[in-house]
Amino acid sequence: MQTILGSGGAIGIELAKALKEYTDRIRLVSRNPKKVNDSDEILAADLLEPSELERAIQGSKIVYVTVGFPYSHKIWNSRWPPFINNLLDLCQKEGCKLVFFDNIYMYGKDSLNPAREDSTVDPPSKKGKVRKQIAGMIMDRAKTGKLQALIARSADFYGPSIENSVLLETVFKPLAKGKPANLLMSDSVVHSYTFTPDAGKATALLGNTEKAYGQIWHLPTASDPLTGKQWVEAFAQRMGTAPRYRVASKFMVRLLGLFMPLMRESVEMLYQYDRDYVFDSSKFEKEFNWKPTPYGEGIRQIIASDFQAAVP
């Protein structure tokens, strides 16, 4: 049995598709789980309840964590550490391997060009400090030899049919509705994005590769990121629309935050948009002889699957 905790999000769905290559026994766990493959086992659970978490992972050979708690520092601070602590204890008790899907919030401001697995861990944000804490908990437990675990890190991601992508919300959807795209902080710095189908396939591969455990891995991501202006132009050209956009300053994001909680929570993360953000996945690519999906192909697939849905 291979189990996905937090199976309803973009990464959980892609991971479930990819795991079919390795097993026919896949368990999907969330508050309201839905099958991805016909043979999936689904289990509704509140993962913050230790007894329900234990029930969710029982009998599992590998447990994947693609949980997404609401985007709030206070919620992350109150939920992530106890959840991870309980999960580590239970995985150790049950003899499960652990694969944790992570972001790069814990890297320092000056460690984003390029961002590598050995980049300086110096989080400049409150949410980054939480990510540093829980990643440390996982790898510290793995170092004891009592638990096999690995961390799979992604850049910001994009892909077909997902709701929580900054790139799609700020660029694709406005353009699809005939409105200007909305860029954060700058139109001239480059920003890497991981294609969600690549992330799902690569995470499944790592989970089913014995020698991958005990390590941190950057998931395969195209190495030639675009500037904000180029992202707008690339989407607009494919969609046959004008590449119009506006740039939101930090002041504007703060102002929007007075009315929109998501914008308020985004202010501390704006440093990721005022400088080049280049995600290096060469370790994974060399180890597994993997070529990430080019950005042009990713954009083509998004428009082919989502364009009509994005238009009101």
CORJO-V227051 format. One record per helix or strand of 3 or more residues. SS is the DSSP state (H for helix, E for strand). FROM is the first residue (numbers start at 1). TO is the last residue. If there is no record, write none. Layout:
BEGIN
SS/FROM/TO ; SS/FROM/TO
END
This chain:
BEGIN
E/2/5 ; H/10/19 ; E/26/30 ; E/41/44 ; H/50/57 ; E/62/65 ; H/73/94 ; E/97/102 ; H/109/111 ; E/113/115 ; H/126/143 ; E/149/153 ; H/166/176 ; E/181/184 ; H/196/207 ; H/210/212 ; E/216/218 ; H/228/239 ; E/245/248 ; H/250/257 ; H/261/273 ; E/277/279 ; H/282/288 ; H/295/310
END
